[in-house]
């Protein structure tokens, strides 16, 4: 009897030690790097340039991956399940190809989803509930990745030189943009906007005039109050945008123009500067009845539109708005809001003046381009109710063309 009791006690102690060791090594697995737009970086075993997720084992002991899950949706954390025999050795990297198919090919794992810009990738325990690690795939250009800055921290950065199967190249890092405490959109009352970053000892600078933040911009030291701009003097809307002497000549606004709040912010850490965060806030007690239609916000530096030398929206020094081609394309930030003020689309784009003679009208048609150098290669949204198209290389914000002045609303 005594011998049996002793045997049971030893067994319990061994099991307890095993459980502790399993938990400790499991936490060593991290999502180290993610690529959501792979064009030329690396090919998978099928010869395709697939999206990919890289896992890394920070510990020295192997960790069992079998039964764990990967997903790009918090609503469905069990999209891809690792085979029971899957193991990641200590100090090693593992790539999971995300091409929309599931299975194993030439010893490599393929997940049944693709990674889209702005999605978060999750690694989950065997219970399909407990999240081991997550990483948001945000603000990457084509052939850029996002991942851990090094193997000991959870701080992340964007990498212009991705390194699948290897340690991340911190010499090519760009800081991730700061976060805003309020979503862009419609508000009936003012509020305090908090701006935060995921980096220790970093500084945040912001602007309220659409210009790019720099170290001589407003320094963030506390919440920024966002409110109705009613009563503010007209500025940009009083810049003449053509030189015609006809009934299509530019006219000064007959009263106060409604103004939105545009906030742009960047993180600065040493010599490093983050991607720019941008959001437009429409604040008015009657904002939900003001428009009755969907709303577009285009944010860019004032000089890109109104400078006499380079501004594309004014006559300027070169009859600027009549010029065409890539040299007359300017970078901007595009936001599309539904009737309820929910932001449906937000991305960096290029803009040009569109049209022939209508370029000289006071309000001008604007061509909006999605390009890889700005970020996404397409604008994805079902803009047209009578058309199934949901993916566009470019769209036009039209001024009614030669019907200008007759078909306005």
KAPE-V738381 format. One record per run of one state. SS is the DSSP state (2 for helix, 1 for strand, 0 for the rest). FROM is the first residue (numbers start at 1). LEN is the number of residues. If there is no record, write none. Layout:
BEGIN
SS/FROM/LEN ; SS/FROM/LEN
END
This chain:
BEGIN
0/1/1 ; 2/2/25 ; 0/27/2 ; 1/29/7 ; 0/36/15 ; 1/51/7 ; 0/58/5 ; 1/63/2 ; 0/65/4 ; 1/69/3 ; 0/72/8 ; 1/80/2 ; 0/82/5 ; 1/87/2 ; 0/89/4 ; 1/93/6 ; 0/99/4 ; 1/103/3 ; 0/106/2 ; 1/108/4 ; 0/112/8 ; 1/120/5 ; 0/125/6 ; 1/131/6 ; 0/137/8 ; 1/145/4 ; 0/149/7 ; 1/156/4 ; 0/160/10 ; 2/170/3 ; 1/173/3 ; 0/176/3 ; 1/179/2 ; 0/181/4 ; 1/185/3 ; 0/188/3 ; 1/191/3 ; 0/194/1 ; 1/195/2 ; 0/197/6 ; 1/203/5 ; 0/208/10 ; 1/218/2 ; 0/220/4 ; 1/224/3 ; 0/227/9 ; 2/236/3 ; 0/239/22 ; 1/261/9 ; 0/270/2 ; 1/272/3 ; 0/275/2 ; 1/277/7 ; 0/284/3 ; 2/287/4 ; 0/291/4 ; 1/295/5 ; 0/300/2 ; 2/302/5 ; 0/307/13 ; 2/320/3 ; 0/323/3 ; 2/326/3 ; 0/329/1 ; 1/330/8 ; 0/338/5 ; 1/343/12 ; 0/355/2 ; 2/357/4 ; 0/361/4 ; 1/365/5 ; 0/370/9 ; 1/379/2 ; 0/381/10 ; 1/391/2 ; 0/393/1 ; 1/394/4 ; 0/398/3 ; 2/401/3 ; 0/404/6
END
